[in-house]
């Protein structure tokens, strides 16, 4: 565990120190977000946060590859994840600067997934009638689809200062907890790569968040959102779609079922927001990727929550889905249920408090208008 803590700490420190440099570079290059009608920020803010994440990730990988335990995680899969991440970051950086069209970005995302396939990162089986080993072409297609869905889900949820950064950090923490359990406690060698990747993602997000939390000094942009989405999806595939099926079915603990649930519970909020947006826009006769102000965070803001309160509420909702799934790997199911219920109550309490406070502020404003 100490080596993984060192890995995350190094990534966090590097990302924190590098981000101000990238911020200045982005402003000089004209890579910034102008004010638009659908945005909630009120100042011109540079993008390219993904560039600082990538530099931090690169230096971290180079450094920790020499550690005794973490160094064993470096291999064909880790190489593919790094190369695909580099490609998708460059694509996102170009989009941040030149606003690429959707077709070009989709093609680039599919190509990044292809790089993963070339390095053995592929869904091999599904839990249908026990364990269903997939034909190679079907597994490859599902891998590409899954990678693209997660990339765009993270991109869609990136609508408030610090929102996507914190949600990805929570998701990566839950993936890390389960992969560490498999790799270190249960001895699954394949869980080593996702343990490494998620530890780095946690560090990058922690280091970037102080610059990105409201009021944000820099946005992660598509360069960051697509990079984080690819890293999360590749960690999920190597963790849940490639573990030896015979080894899983031979285990008798409750944790053997968790690989089937983990990607969906951990990524629940981004996936729900993505699904709702696509359905909403198609029903309105619009492109599923046209922008609007009806995302989950917009709806919570409309209840009277501030940006920071809304961000924390969505952090709690992410944890409500993700944390109990991982808790169930270590503790009885009733503990996982109580954990999820407690997080839900905390989020509803915060929503109720902000709503009542907003109503009181509106009532006070009306009273003042009446007096005047």
C-alpha positions as CSV (number, residue, x, y, z in Angstrom):
1,X,0.0,0.0,0.0
2,X,2.9,2.4,0.7
3,X,4.1,2.3,-2.9
4,X,0.6,3.1,-4.2
5,X,0.3,6.0,-1.7
6,X,3.6,7.2,-2.9
7,X,2.4,6.9,-6.5
8,X,-0.8,8.9,-5.8
9,X,1.1,11.5,-3.7
10,X,3.7,12.0,-6.5
11,X,1.0,12.4,-9.1
12,X,-0.9,14.9,-6.9
13,X,2.2,17.0,-6.2
14,X,3.3,17.1,-9.8
15,X,-0.2,18.0,-11.1
16,X,-0.5,20.7,-8.4
17,X,2.8,22.3,-9.3
18,X,2.5,21.9,-13.1
19,X,-1.1,23.3,-13.5
20,X,-0.2,27.0,-13.0
21,X,2.5,26.7,-15.7
22,X,0.0,25.1,-18.1
23,X,-2.6,27.7,-17.2
24,X,-0.2,30.5,-18.3
25,X,0.6,28.5,-21.5
26,X,-3.1,28.1,-22.3
27,X,-3.8,31.8,-21.9
28,X,-0.9,32.7,-24.1
29,X,-2.1,30.2,-26.8
30,X,-5.6,31.5,-26.6
31,X,-7.0,28.3,-25.2
32,X,-9.8,29.5,-23.0
33,X,-13.5,29.3,-22.6
34,X,-15.5,32.4,-23.5
35,X,-18.8,33.1,-21.8
36,X,-21.8,31.3,-23.4
37,X,-25.5,31.4,-22.5
38,X,-25.4,27.8,-21.1
39,X,-22.4,28.3,-18.9
40,X,-22.5,29.0,-15.2
41,X,-19.0,30.5,-14.9
42,X,-18.7,34.3,-15.1
43,X,-15.1,34.8,-16.2
44,X,-13.0,33.8,-19.1
45,X,-11.1,30.7,-18.0
46,X,-8.2,28.8,-19.6
47,X,-8.5,25.1,-20.6
48,X,-5.8,22.5,-21.2
49,X,-6.0,21.1,-17.7
50,X,-5.6,17.7,-19.3
51,X,-2.1,18.7,-20.4
52,X,-1.0,19.2,-16.8
53,X,-2.6,15.8,-15.9
54,X,-0.8,14.1,-18.7
55,X,2.6,15.5,-17.8
56,X,2.1,14.5,-14.1
57,X,1.0,11.0,-15.2
58,X,4.1,10.6,-17.5
59,X,6.6,11.7,-14.9
60,X,4.9,9.5,-12.2
61,X,4.9,6.4,-14.5
62,X,8.6,7.0,-15.3
63,X,9.4,7.3,-11.6
64,X,7.4,4.5,-10.0
65,X,8.3,2.0,-12.7
66,X,11.4,1.3,-10.6
67,X,9.5,0.5,-7.4
68,X,9.5,-3.3,-6.4
69,X,5.7,-3.8,-6.2
70,X,4.3,-1.1,-8.4
71,X,6.9,-1.8,-11.0
72,X,5.4,-5.2,-11.6
73,X,2.3,-3.5,-13.0
74,X,4.1,-2.2,-16.0
75,X,3.7,-4.4,-19.0
76,X,1.8,-4.5,-22.3
77,X,-1.5,-3.4,-20.9
78,X,0.0,-0.4,-19.0
79,X,1.9,0.6,-22.1
80,X,-1.3,0.5,-24.2
81,X,-3.2,2.6,-21.6
82,X,-0.5,5.2,-21.6
83,X,-0.2,5.4,-25.4
84,X,-4.0,5.6,-25.8
85,X,-4.2,8.2,-23.0
86,X,-1.5,10.3,-24.8
87,X,-3.4,10.1,-28.1
88,X,-6.7,11.1,-26.5
89,X,-5.1,14.0,-24.6
90,X,-3.6,15.4,-27.8
91,X,-7.0,15.1,-29.5
92,X,-8.7,16.8,-26.6
93,X,-6.1,19.6,-26.5
94,X,-6.7,20.2,-30.2
95,X,-10.4,20.3,-29.5
96,X,-9.9,22.8,-26.7
97,X,-8.0,25.1,-29.1
98,X,-9.9,24.6,-32.4
99,X,-13.3,23.2,-31.4
100,X,-13.2,20.0,-33.5
101,X,-16.5,18.6,-34.9
102,X,-18.2,15.7,-33.2
103,X,-17.4,13.2,-35.9
104,X,-13.7,13.9,-35.7
105,X,-13.8,13.4,-31.9
106,X,-15.7,10.2,-32.2
107,X,-13.3,8.9,-34.7
108,X,-10.4,9.8,-32.5
109,X,-12.0,8.1,-29.5
110,X,-12.5,5.0,-31.5
111,X,-8.9,5.1,-32.6
112,X,-7.8,5.4,-29.0
113,X,-9.8,2.4,-28.1
114,X,-8.1,0.6,-31.0
115,X,-4.7,1.3,-29.4
116,X,-6.0,-0.4,-26.2
117,X,-7.1,-3.4,-28.3
118,X,-3.6,-3.7,-29.9
119,X,-2.1,-3.9,-26.4
120,X,-4.5,-6.5,-25.1
121,X,-6.9,-4.3,-23.2
122,X,-10.2,-6.0,-24.2
123,X,-13.4,-7.3,-22.7
124,X,-13.1,-11.1,-22.8
125,X,-16.3,-12.3,-21.1
126,X,-19.7,-11.3,-19.8
127,X,-21.8,-12.7,-16.9
128,X,-24.5,-14.4,-19.1
129,X,-25.6,-17.8,-18.0
130,X,-22.6,-18.0,-15.7
131,X,-19.6,-16.9,-17.7
132,X,-19.8,-16.3,-21.4
133,X,-16.5,-16.1,-23.2
134,X,-16.9,-13.6,-26.1
135,X,-15.7,-14.1,-29.6
136,X,-12.8,-11.8,-30.3
137,X,-14.7,-9.5,-32.7
138,X,-17.6,-9.1,-30.3
139,X,-15.3,-8.4,-27.4
140,X,-13.4,-5.8,-29.5
141,X,-16.7,-4.1,-30.5
142,X,-17.9,-3.9,-26.9
143,X,-14.6,-2.6,-25.8
144,X,-14.7,0.3,-28.3
145,X,-18.3,1.1,-27.3
146,X,-17.6,1.0,-23.6
147,X,-14.5,3.3,-23.9
148,X,-16.4,5.8,-26.0
149,X,-19.4,5.8,-23.6
150,X,-17.3,6.4,-20.5
151,X,-15.2,9.1,-22.3
152,X,-18.4,11.0,-23.2
153,X,-20.0,10.4,-19.9
154,X,-17.1,12.1,-18.1
155,X,-17.2,14.9,-20.7
156,X,-20.9,15.5,-20.2
157,X,-20.7,15.7,-16.4
158,X,-17.9,18.3,-16.7
159,X,-20.3,21.3,-16.3
160,X,-19.4,22.9,-12.9
161,X,-16.1,23.9,-11.3
162,X,-14.5,20.8,-9.8
163,X,-17.4,18.5,-10.6
164,X,-15.9,16.1,-13.0
165,X,-12.5,16.2,-11.2
166,X,-14.1,15.2,-7.9
167,X,-16.4,12.6,-9.3
168,X,-13.6,10.9,-11.2
169,X,-11.5,10.9,-8.0
170,X,-14.3,9.1,-6.2
171,X,-14.8,6.6,-9.0
172,X,-11.0,6.0,-9.2
173,X,-10.8,5.5,-5.4
174,X,-13.5,2.8,-5.5
175,X,-11.9,1.1,-8.5
176,X,-8.6,1.2,-6.6
177,X,-10.0,-0.3,-3.5
178,X,-11.4,-3.3,-5.3
179,X,-8.4,-3.8,-7.6
180,X,-6.1,-3.6,-4.6
181,X,-8.2,-6.2,-2.9
182,X,-7.9,-8.5,-5.9
183,X,-4.2,-7.8,-6.6
184,X,-2.7,-7.8,-3.1
185,X,-5.1,-9.8,-1.0
186,X,-6.4,-12.4,-3.5
187,X,-3.3,-12.5,-5.7
188,X,-4.9,-11.7,-9.1
189,X,-2.0,-10.6,-11.3
190,X,-4.3,-8.8,-13.8
191,X,-5.5,-6.4,-11.1
192,X,-2.1,-4.8,-10.9
193,X,-2.5,-2.5,-13.9
194,X,-5.8,-1.0,-12.8
195,X,-4.4,-0.5,-9.3
196,X,-1.5,1.5,-10.8
197,X,-3.7,3.5,-13.2
198,X,-6.4,4.4,-10.6
199,X,-3.8,5.4,-8.1
200,X,-2.3,7.8,-10.6
201,X,-5.8,9.1,-11.5
202,X,-6.6,9.7,-7.9
203,X,-3.4,11.7,-7.5
204,X,-3.9,13.8,-10.7
205,X,-7.5,14.7,-9.6
206,X,-6.4,15.7,-6.0
207,X,-3.6,17.8,-7.4
208,X,-5.8,19.5,-10.0
209,X,-8.8,20.1,-7.8
210,X,-7.4,23.1,-5.9
211,X,-7.0,24.9,-9.2
212,X,-10.4,23.7,-10.5
213,X,-12.8,24.0,-7.6
214,X,-15.1,27.0,-7.6
215,X,-14.0,29.6,-8.5
216,X,-11.9,27.7,-11.1
217,X,-8.6,29.1,-12.2
218,X,-8.5,26.5,-15.0
219,X,-10.8,24.0,-16.7
220,X,-9.7,20.4,-17.5
221,X,-11.2,20.9,-21.0
222,X,-11.8,18.0,-23.4
223,X,-8.1,17.2,-23.0
224,X,-8.7,16.3,-19.3
225,X,-12.2,14.9,-19.6
226,X,-11.3,12.5,-22.4
227,X,-8.1,11.5,-20.7
228,X,-9.8,10.7,-17.4
229,X,-12.6,8.9,-19.2
230,X,-10.2,6.7,-21.1
231,X,-8.1,5.9,-18.0
232,X,-11.3,5.0,-16.0
233,X,-12.7,2.8,-18.9
234,X,-9.4,1.0,-19.4
235,X,-9.1,0.4,-15.7
236,X,-12.6,-1.0,-15.6
237,X,-11.9,-3.3,-18.6
238,X,-8.7,-4.7,-17.2
239,X,-10.3,-5.1,-13.8
240,X,-13.7,-6.5,-14.6
241,X,-13.5,-7.9,-18.1
242,X,-10.2,-9.7,-18.1
243,X,-9.9,-11.4,-14.7
244,X,-9.6,-15.2,-15.2
245,X,-13.2,-16.4,-15.3
246,X,-12.3,-19.8,-13.7
247,X,-10.6,-18.1,-10.8
248,X,-13.6,-15.9,-10.2
249,X,-16.1,-18.7,-10.3
250,X,-14.0,-20.8,-7.9
251,X,-14.1,-18.1,-5.2
252,X,-17.0,-18.3,-2.7
253,X,-17.0,-14.8,-1.2
254,X,-19.5,-12.1,-2.0
255,X,-16.8,-10.1,-3.7
256,X,-16.9,-12.5,-6.7
257,X,-20.1,-10.8,-7.9
258,X,-18.7,-7.3,-7.6
259,X,-16.9,-7.2,-11.0
260,X,-20.3,-7.4,-12.7
261,X,-21.6,-4.4,-10.8
262,X,-18.6,-2.2,-10.2
263,X,-18.4,-0.3,-13.6
264,X,-22.1,0.6,-13.5
265,X,-22.3,1.6,-9.8
266,X,-19.0,3.5,-9.8
267,X,-19.8,5.4,-13.0
268,X,-23.6,5.7,-12.2
269,X,-23.8,9.5,-12.1
270,X,-21.9,10.2,-15.3
271,X,-23.8,7.4,-17.1
272,X,-27.2,8.5,-15.8
273,X,-26.5,12.1,-16.9
274,X,-25.3,11.0,-20.3
275,X,-28.4,8.8,-20.8
276,X,-30.9,11.4,-19.7
277,X,-29.3,14.0,-21.9
278,X,-29.4,11.8,-25.0
279,X,-33.1,10.8,-24.4
280,X,-34.1,14.4,-23.6
281,X,-32.5,15.8,-26.7
282,X,-33.8,13.1,-29.1
283,X,-37.3,13.6,-27.8
284,X,-37.0,17.3,-28.4
285,X,-35.9,16.6,-32.0
286,X,-32.4,17.8,-31.4
287,X,-28.9,16.3,-31.8
288,X,-28.1,14.1,-28.7
289,X,-24.8,16.1,-28.4
290,X,-26.3,19.6,-28.6
291,X,-25.7,21.7,-25.5
292,X,-28.4,22.6,-23.1
293,X,-28.9,23.7,-19.4
294,X,-30.8,20.6,-18.2
295,X,-28.0,18.4,-16.8
296,X,-28.3,17.1,-13.3
297,X,-26.1,19.9,-12.0
298,X,-28.3,22.5,-13.7
299,X,-31.4,21.0,-12.1
300,X,-29.9,21.1,-8.6
301,X,-28.7,24.7,-9.2
302,X,-32.3,25.6,-10.0
303,X,-33.3,24.5,-6.5
304,X,-31.2,27.3,-5.1
305,X,-27.9,25.5,-4.4
306,X,-24.7,27.3,-5.0
307,X,-22.1,25.9,-7.3
308,X,-20.1,24.5,-4.4
309,X,-23.1,23.0,-2.8
310,X,-24.3,21.4,-6.0
311,X,-20.8,20.0,-6.6
312,X,-20.7,18.4,-3.1
313,X,-24.3,17.0,-3.6
314,X,-23.2,15.2,-6.8
315,X,-20.0,14.0,-5.0
316,X,-22.3,12.4,-2.4
317,X,-24.6,10.9,-5.1
318,X,-21.5,9.4,-6.8
319,X,-20.3,8.0,-3.5
320,X,-23.8,6.7,-2.7
321,X,-23.6,4.4,-5.7
322,X,-19.9,3.6,-5.7
323,X,-18.8,3.2,-2.1
324,X,-21.3,0.5,-0.9
325,X,-20.3,-1.7,-3.9
326,X,-16.7,-1.7,-2.7
327,X,-17.6,-1.9,1.0
328,X,-19.4,-5.1,0.2
329,X,-16.1,-6.6,-0.9
330,X,-14.7,-6.2,2.6
331,X,-17.7,-6.2,5.0
332,X,-21.2,-7.8,5.2
333,X,-23.8,-6.6,2.8
334,X,-25.9,-4.9,5.5
335,X,-22.9,-2.6,6.3
336,X,-22.7,-1.6,2.6
337,X,-26.5,-0.9,2.6
338,X,-26.3,1.3,5.7
339,X,-23.3,3.1,4.2
340,X,-25.2,3.9,1.1
341,X,-28.3,5.0,3.1
342,X,-26.2,7.3,5.3
343,X,-24.7,9.0,2.2
344,X,-28.2,9.4,0.7
345,X,-29.5,11.0,3.9
346,X,-26.6,13.4,4.0
347,X,-27.2,14.5,0.4
348,X,-31.0,14.9,0.9
349,X,-30.3,16.9,4.1
350,X,-28.0,19.2,2.2
351,X,-30.5,19.7,-0.7
352,X,-33.3,20.4,1.8
353,X,-31.1,22.9,3.7
354,X,-30.1,24.8,0.5
355,X,-33.7,24.8,-0.8
356,X,-35.0,26.3,2.5
357,X,-32.3,28.8,2.6
358,X,-33.0,29.8,-1.0
359,X,-36.7,30.2,-0.3
360,X,-36.0,32.4,2.7
361,X,-33.7,34.6,0.6
362,X,-36.3,35.0,-2.1
363,X,-39.0,35.9,0.6
364,X,-36.7,38.4,2.2
365,X,-35.9,40.0,-1.1
366,X,-39.7,40.4,-1.9
367,X,-40.3,41.9,1.6
368,X,-37.5,44.4,1.0
369,X,-39.0,45.3,-2.4
370,X,-42.4,45.8,-0.7
371,X,-41.0,48.1,1.9
372,X,-39.2,50.2,-0.7
